[in-house]
Structures are given as C-alpha cells and as structure tokens.
Amino acid sequence: MGHISSQQYVFYHPNNSISGTGNGISGIDSSNLTISNNFITAASAFGIKLQNTTATVENNEVIGADQGIHLINCSAAESTIRNNKFIGTGYGIYLQGSKALITNNTATGTQAGACVVSSAAMAVTLRNNIITGTAGPGIDVRSSQNVTIDNNEIHGSDNAVRLPSPRTLRY
C-alpha cells in the first residue's frame, strides 16, 4: 500500500480492504492522520505502522498480521487508537516511545501479547479494551512510565498484566 508522509494535515481515505502486503498502511512524519474503517488481512509485517506521526486510528480490523498496530516515536502529541479489532496477530498493539490513548479495542488470539507498551513510551492510557485468548500477556508494560491501565477485560491470557519490577501499583 505504500506510506503517507507529510508535515501537515493528512487524511487517509477510509474503507479499504488490504490483503497480502508487507505493511497494510504506513504513516511516517505526519500529523493529524486519520486511519479508519479498513479491513487488513495477511500483512506479513504491520497491519498499520505509524512513525513520528500523530493519528487517530479507529474502526479497523486487522487479521493475521505480525503486528496489528505499531507506533514508533509518536510522542509529539497523543495518538488515539479506538474501536479496532485484532484477530490472530502476533501483537495487537505495540508502542515504542509514544503517547497514546488506547480505548475500546478487541484483541482475540494474539500470539505474543495484545498490547505491549515498550521503550520509554510515555503518557499511555489503556481503557475499556477486551482481550481474550492471547499466548502472551494481555497487557505487557516494559521500561515505560505514566501508564494508566483502567477497566480492561482480560480472559484466557498467560498473564493478564505484566509489569516490570519494581513498580508501585495504585487501584
């Protein structure tokens, strides 16, 4: 599908069906990007990959990709990932060095974890997500700070939530 690159406002046309690509949709160095209502299957790398980008990613379905959504260094402003479905992906959502609100997503049968927050991700909120049948942890927080985990449902995962130690938890 290629990638989107721009310094200003970008709108990615919704309602695509994408299958059998390396990356389904990539957004690089963009702001105010919207990716919505796409159906992505059999992407060998990422269903949706965003790098140095601020975006709203909503109402997409990713089946069988290595990673459903991958955000890399998306920390200039908060990105929103909401109302997406991930089925049979390696990871559902993987964040590296990014700020994000992750809400109302569903991950089923992920092989490595439904949501991984890694590599100094900051100001991440995971709220009202449903995670079932993951081979790895439902939510996996690695080397990150200011991560809020609130009102998620996790069923049938190796670990519901895995945190680096030592950490203080507040309920």
Buried (B, 14 or more C-beta within 10 A) or exposed (E): BEBBBBEEEBEBEEEBEBEEBEBBBBBBBBBBBBBBBBBBBBBEBBBBBBBBBBBBBBBBBBBBBBBBBBBBBBBEEBBBBBBBBBBBBBBBBBBBBBBBBBBBBBBBBBEBBBBBBBBBBBBBBBBEBBBBBBEBBBBBBBEBEEBEBEEBEBEEBEBBBBBEEEEEEEE
